[in-house]
Amino acid sequence: MSTPGFGFKNRKLYVFVDDRIMLLEAWPSLKAVQKYGQSSWMEFTPRFRLLFDETQGPGDFPDEPLPTGEEFLLQRRRAFGAFRANIPVPVAAAVEKYQTRQWKLLQLMQKSPAAIELAGIMISHLLEMKRIVAPDAPPPRIHSLACLRTLHDMVLAEFLHMDQQHGGALPKPPIPGSKKIVPILTGDDLREEGKTQKNCVGGYVYKIREGKTFIYRVLEPERATLEIIMTSEGDWIIGQLKCHSNTNASAATRQAVQSWLDQYALSVCG
């Protein structure tokens, strides 16, 4: 039997648990192998949490109870922290939000590096909509970006159908629109915005109904989709501002939107 422990060397994470040794190669190879005792190395899918920030716990291993002493936990954090440091920052930031299936998510993003941000957004939307549409259904199985898109669109269609049955009107936005920045007021219009701009904004219905976010069409100086979110101080700020297919808006567009928002910002008179 192995003494439980963790280490990181040459871009490889080593995990020793009872009679098993696991070796996980960091980005971009993302290869995971394990062996029991004197047996040969075999590929496997890690099901424990790999990525977490300083405010999160590393989580538990699904099969084996591990020591809980302070020195052991520190060793674990150091090894997993080194593994995380070898993952691209935007990938780690997207994946660490999810406590399970992180290895599969890493592989998904490794196969489609140009779609890292989009994949993170779509996964978040999918899980939130599934929580409402089918809370008791088993977790979705995602094998590729194409699979993610298809599953996201299927759940979104069902979600919007449910929303329509409860009335398509959305809550009144906190900031009035203008000729160039137009608030989206119905679920149908939100879905149409997503189709027109080729983004995932249709999945924001639940956030809008909870008052967490509001969506606007930006018509000038270029066509874009705007999300505004509220800060802890009560101001509404730009959450996301994207053009067609989630490309970044120009500096001129961002400045135009910011100037519009500034008209409604809280002010303190001294």
Beta strands, then each sheet from edge to edge (+ up, - down):
strand 1: 5-9
strand 2: 12-17
strand 3: 20-25
strand 4: 32-36
strand 5: 42-43
strand 6: 181-183
strand 7: 213-218
strand 8: 224-230
strand 9: 236-242
sheet 1: 1+ 2- 3+ 4- 5+
sheet 2: 6+ 7- 8+ 9-
end
